[in-house]
């Protein structure tokens, strides 16, 4: 394997590579994560390989996000032998699906086998974080990207009733549970349970508000919304959900965000608690018939 066939995510201590579905060799990837697709090839899917140091406290899991609160599927990943000395690597058994509908192209994200995996770390002192790595296109297949981003960072404690409590490092991470995503199901994952046995978890002495920080800003009124979550892997180009002034929910699609410069990794990103203005709402859009509307003309204020 060549060096330019792997991307390192140093903040997470992880390396990853990608193969085309039914491919035999890793694709080349640059420092920004852009994958070199062979000329004339229209990808039908991608196999994602993720490697963590085998003497560390990091492991990879895949969550079933096809249903609300889907669990972690231990059978979704296979160990990959002889990847690199000092590393433990896993590969998706089934490829990330590429979806094509007219001119629109994206990788399936709200699926049993989504376009990303969860990389979890539990330190001996209870430090806890979740990093996600996956593959997407945000320009309808003109380019493809191997991307990684933190989804939660904080500290794990144990309460007097022996239940675990997770305190986020910053309000923007929100509660570990993640609302309907039920991320705390990782507590029953065999690899997480094994790490817990060797961790020194401190007794929780905090307040409920520290574990589930209230959103810092109120929605100013009609025409404004408060971001609840946003993820680069969602929908076709990145998406999230926001709360309106009347308490109802609405989708935010990356294509409807204006005036926002990309972060250093090249991605448009909103954070939990951000206040945005919007110029309109679209009901019954796409496949969301009867669901929350999406906002248009979205600007962070």
C-alpha positions as CSV (number, residue, x, y, z in Angstrom):
1,X,0.0,0.0,0.0
2,X,1.3,3.5,-0.9
3,X,1.3,6.4,1.5
4,X,-1.0,8.4,-0.8
5,X,-3.6,5.7,-0.5
6,X,-4.3,6.5,3.2
7,X,-5.5,9.6,4.9
8,X,-4.4,10.3,8.5
9,X,-6.7,12.0,11.0
10,X,-4.1,13.0,13.6
11,X,-6.7,14.6,16.0
12,X,-8.2,11.2,16.4
13,X,-5.1,9.0,15.9
14,X,-6.8,7.2,13.1
15,X,-5.9,6.4,9.5
16,X,-8.4,5.4,6.8
17,X,-8.5,4.3,3.2
18,X,-11.2,3.6,0.5
19,X,-11.7,1.0,-2.1
20,X,-14.4,1.0,-4.8
21,X,-17.0,-1.6,-4.4
22,X,-15.5,-4.8,-5.9
23,X,-12.2,-3.0,-6.2
24,X,-8.9,-4.6,-5.4
25,X,-6.7,-1.6,-4.6
26,X,-7.0,1.5,-2.4
27,X,-7.8,4.8,-4.1
28,X,-5.3,7.6,-3.9
29,X,-6.4,10.4,-1.5
30,X,-4.9,13.8,-1.0
31,X,-4.4,15.8,2.2
32,X,-7.9,17.3,2.0
33,X,-9.5,13.9,1.6
34,X,-10.3,14.1,-2.1
35,X,-10.3,10.6,-3.7
36,X,-8.8,9.9,-7.1
37,X,-11.5,8.1,-9.0
38,X,-10.2,6.3,-12.2
39,X,-11.2,8.1,-15.4
40,X,-14.5,6.9,-16.8
41,X,-15.7,5.2,-13.6
42,X,-19.0,6.0,-12.0
43,X,-18.7,4.6,-8.4
44,X,-21.5,2.4,-7.3
45,X,-20.2,2.1,-3.7
46,X,-17.2,2.4,-1.5
47,X,-15.6,0.1,1.1
48,X,-14.2,2.1,4.0
49,X,-11.2,0.8,5.9
50,X,-10.4,2.4,9.3
51,X,-7.4,1.6,11.4
52,X,-6.6,2.5,15.0
53,X,-3.5,1.7,17.1
54,X,-3.9,-1.8,18.6
55,X,-2.4,-0.7,21.9
56,X,-4.7,2.3,22.4
57,X,-8.2,2.9,23.8
58,X,-9.9,3.6,20.5
59,X,-12.3,1.3,18.6
60,X,-14.6,1.4,15.5
61,X,-18.3,0.6,15.5
62,X,-21.1,1.1,13.0
63,X,-24.5,2.4,14.0
64,X,-27.8,1.5,12.3
65,X,-29.3,4.9,11.6
66,X,-32.0,3.6,9.3
67,X,-34.5,3.8,12.2
68,X,-34.8,6.2,15.1
69,X,-32.5,5.0,17.9
70,X,-31.0,2.2,15.8
71,X,-28.3,0.2,17.7
72,X,-24.6,-0.6,17.0
73,X,-24.3,-3.6,14.6
74,X,-21.2,-5.6,15.6
75,X,-21.6,-7.8,12.5
76,X,-21.2,-4.8,10.1
77,X,-17.4,-4.7,10.3
78,X,-14.7,-7.3,9.7
79,X,-11.2,-7.3,11.0
80,X,-8.6,-6.7,8.3
81,X,-5.4,-8.7,8.9
82,X,-1.9,-7.5,8.1
83,X,-3.0,-3.9,7.5
84,X,0.0,-2.2,9.1
85,X,2.2,-3.0,12.0
86,X,0.9,-1.6,15.3
87,X,-2.6,-1.0,13.9
88,X,-5.9,-2.8,14.2
89,X,-8.0,-2.3,11.0
90,X,-11.6,-3.0,10.2
91,X,-13.5,-2.9,6.8
92,X,-17.2,-2.5,6.1
93,X,-18.6,-5.9,5.0
94,X,-21.1,-4.1,2.7
95,X,-20.0,-1.1,0.7
96,X,-21.4,2.4,1.3
97,X,-24.1,2.8,-1.3
98,X,-24.0,5.5,-4.0
99,X,-27.5,6.8,-4.7
100,X,-28.3,8.4,-8.1
101,X,-31.6,10.2,-8.9
102,X,-31.4,12.2,-12.1
103,X,-28.5,14.7,-11.8
104,X,-28.3,14.2,-8.0
105,X,-25.7,11.9,-6.6
106,X,-24.9,11.1,-2.9
107,X,-24.0,8.4,-0.5
108,X,-26.7,6.8,1.6
109,X,-26.6,8.3,5.1
110,X,-30.0,7.4,6.8
111,X,-29.5,3.7,6.3
112,X,-28.7,0.5,8.1
113,X,-25.2,0.7,6.5
114,X,-24.6,4.5,6.5
115,X,-21.9,6.4,4.8
116,X,-19.7,6.6,7.9
117,X,-18.5,4.7,11.0
118,X,-18.2,5.8,14.6
119,X,-14.7,5.9,16.1
120,X,-14.9,5.9,19.9
121,X,-12.3,6.7,22.5
122,X,-12.5,6.1,26.2
123,X,-9.4,7.2,28.2
124,X,-8.3,5.7,31.5
125,X,-9.4,8.9,33.2
126,X,-12.8,8.8,31.6
127,X,-12.2,11.2,28.7
128,X,-14.7,10.3,26.0
129,X,-15.1,11.3,22.4
130,X,-16.8,10.3,19.2
131,X,-15.3,10.9,15.8
132,X,-17.0,9.9,12.6
133,X,-15.3,9.0,9.3
134,X,-17.0,8.3,6.0
135,X,-17.3,9.0,2.3
136,X,-19.5,11.6,0.5
137,X,-19.9,13.8,-2.5
138,X,-21.2,17.3,-2.1
139,X,-21.1,18.2,-5.8
140,X,-23.2,15.3,-7.3
141,X,-20.3,13.0,-8.0
142,X,-17.9,15.4,-9.6
143,X,-15.6,14.8,-6.6
144,X,-15.6,12.4,-3.7
145,X,-14.2,12.9,-0.2
146,X,-12.9,10.8,2.6
147,X,-13.9,13.0,5.6
148,X,-13.7,12.9,9.4
149,X,-15.2,15.1,12.1
150,X,-15.8,15.1,15.9
151,X,-19.4,14.6,16.9
152,X,-19.0,14.6,20.7
153,X,-16.2,15.4,23.2
154,X,-16.5,15.3,27.0
155,X,-15.9,13.4,30.2
156,X,-17.6,10.2,31.6
157,X,-18.6,10.0,35.2
158,X,-20.6,7.5,37.3
159,X,-23.5,8.6,39.5
160,X,-24.4,7.4,43.0
161,X,-27.0,5.1,41.4
162,X,-24.2,3.4,39.3
163,X,-25.6,5.0,36.1
164,X,-23.1,6.7,33.8
165,X,-23.2,10.5,33.2
166,X,-21.4,12.2,30.4
167,X,-20.6,15.9,30.6
168,X,-19.8,17.6,27.2
169,X,-16.7,19.8,27.0
170,X,-18.8,22.6,25.5
171,X,-22.5,23.3,25.1
172,X,-22.3,22.9,21.3
173,X,-21.8,19.2,21.7
174,X,-25.1,18.8,23.6
175,X,-26.0,15.6,25.6
176,X,-24.1,12.4,24.7
177,X,-27.5,10.7,24.1
178,X,-27.9,12.9,21.0
179,X,-31.7,13.0,21.2
180,X,-33.3,10.3,19.1
181,X,-29.9,8.9,17.9
182,X,-29.4,7.1,21.3
183,X,-25.6,7.2,21.1
184,X,-25.4,5.9,24.7
185,X,-26.1,2.4,23.3
186,X,-22.4,2.3,22.9
187,X,-22.2,1.5,26.7
188,X,-23.3,-2.0,25.9
189,X,-20.8,-2.6,23.1
190,X,-18.3,-5.3,24.0
191,X,-15.3,-3.2,23.2
192,X,-16.6,-0.3,25.2
193,X,-17.4,-2.6,28.2
194,X,-13.8,-3.9,28.1
195,X,-12.4,-0.4,28.2
196,X,-14.6,0.6,31.1
197,X,-13.1,-2.2,33.2
198,X,-9.7,-0.5,33.1
199,X,-10.9,3.1,33.3
200,X,-11.0,5.1,36.5
201,X,-14.4,6.8,36.3
202,X,-14.9,9.7,38.8
203,X,-18.1,10.1,40.9
204,X,-20.5,12.6,39.3
205,X,-21.0,15.6,41.5
206,X,-22.5,18.0,38.9
207,X,-26.0,19.1,37.9
208,X,-28.4,17.9,35.2
209,X,-27.8,21.1,33.3
210,X,-24.1,20.3,33.0
211,X,-24.8,16.9,31.4
212,X,-27.5,18.3,29.1
213,X,-26.6,22.0,28.6
214,X,-29.6,24.2,27.7
215,X,-29.3,25.9,24.4
216,X,-27.7,29.3,25.2
217,X,-29.8,31.5,22.9
218,X,-33.5,31.9,22.4
219,X,-35.2,32.1,19.0
220,X,-35.7,35.8,18.5
221,X,-39.1,35.4,16.7
222,X,-40.7,34.6,13.3
223,X,-38.1,34.3,10.5
224,X,-35.5,32.9,12.9
225,X,-34.5,29.4,14.1
226,X,-32.1,27.7,16.5
227,X,-29.9,24.9,15.3
228,X,-30.3,21.6,17.2
229,X,-27.8,19.6,15.2
230,X,-26.0,19.6,11.8
231,X,-23.8,17.0,10.2
232,X,-21.7,17.0,7.0
233,X,-22.6,13.4,6.3
234,X,-26.4,14.0,6.2
235,X,-28.6,14.3,3.2
236,X,-27.0,15.1,-0.2
237,X,-24.6,17.9,0.8
238,X,-24.9,18.2,4.6
239,X,-28.0,18.9,6.7
240,X,-29.4,19.5,10.2
241,X,-32.5,20.3,12.1
242,X,-33.5,23.6,13.7
243,X,-36.3,24.7,16.1
244,X,-38.5,27.6,15.0
245,X,-40.0,30.3,17.3
246,X,-43.3,28.4,17.7
247,X,-41.4,25.2,18.8
248,X,-41.8,23.3,15.6
249,X,-38.9,21.7,13.8
250,X,-37.5,22.3,10.3
251,X,-34.7,20.9,8.2
252,X,-31.7,22.9,7.1
253,X,-30.0,21.7,3.9
254,X,-26.5,22.9,3.0
255,X,-27.7,24.0,-0.4
256,X,-30.0,26.5,1.3
257,X,-27.3,28.1,3.5
258,X,-26.0,31.4,2.2
259,X,-23.1,33.7,3.3
260,X,-21.3,31.1,5.3
261,X,-17.6,30.5,4.7
262,X,-16.4,26.9,4.8
263,X,-14.4,25.7,7.8
264,X,-10.7,24.8,7.5
265,X,-11.7,21.3,6.3
266,X,-13.7,22.8,3.4
267,X,-17.1,22.0,4.8
268,X,-20.0,24.3,5.5
269,X,-21.0,23.8,9.2
270,X,-23.5,25.0,11.7
271,X,-23.2,24.3,15.4
272,X,-25.8,23.4,18.0
273,X,-27.2,26.6,19.4
274,X,-26.5,28.8,16.4
275,X,-29.3,31.3,15.5
276,X,-30.1,31.5,11.9
277,X,-32.5,33.7,9.9
278,X,-34.4,32.3,6.9
279,X,-36.5,33.8,4.1
280,X,-38.9,30.9,3.4
281,X,-40.1,27.4,4.1
282,X,-40.8,24.5,1.7
283,X,-43.4,22.0,2.7
284,X,-43.6,18.4,1.4
285,X,-40.1,18.6,-0.1
286,X,-38.3,15.6,-1.6
287,X,-39.2,12.4,0.1
288,X,-40.2,14.2,3.3
289,X,-43.9,14.3,2.5
290,X,-45.8,15.2,5.6
291,X,-42.6,15.8,7.6
292,X,-41.0,19.0,8.8
293,X,-40.4,21.6,6.1
294,X,-37.0,22.8,5.0
295,X,-35.8,26.4,5.4
296,X,-34.6,28.5,2.5
297,X,-32.3,31.5,2.5
298,X,-30.6,30.4,5.7
299,X,-28.0,32.8,7.3
300,X,-26.2,32.5,10.6
301,X,-26.8,35.7,12.6
